[in-house]
Amino acid sequence: MPAWLIWAIAAVLLAVGEVFTPGMFFLGPVALAAIAAGVAALVGLGVVIQLLVFIAGSVASVWVLRPIARAHLHMPAALRTGTAALEGAKAVVVHRVDVNGGRVRIGGEEWSARAYMEDQVLEPGARVEVVKIEGATALVYQ
């Protein structure tokens, strides 16, 4: 079996492995290195050179491509939507807020609210931060 075919099979197997390990992004760059080693074999370079191309290509591609891919896996806060976008938002107390309830204004909309800390009482006009949203109720903290 020609060496280039072995490298091609290795590249395909690594690519398939990448598909079945979502979020890791490790096997994909190594598959690219296997393709490079296969090209080295195809042009007639020796086994030692093929291995050096594979090792150098693996290290380089993981070092360069993995951080870029991992950065794209995490959604920045600015792109959050729905109630997740409200977490961390500033709000103003409209009606007294305590552990039993109250009302706040978040970005022009009025929401039912509860104090995040059980012993906290927030009076109208107080500036608060939305800690999280539970259903249609904002849990707020000052």
Summary of the structure (lengths in Angstrom):
residues: 142
radius of gyration: 27.2
end to end distance: 70.2
largest distance: 79.1
contacts: 413
relative contact order: 0.11
helix: 48%
strand: 25%
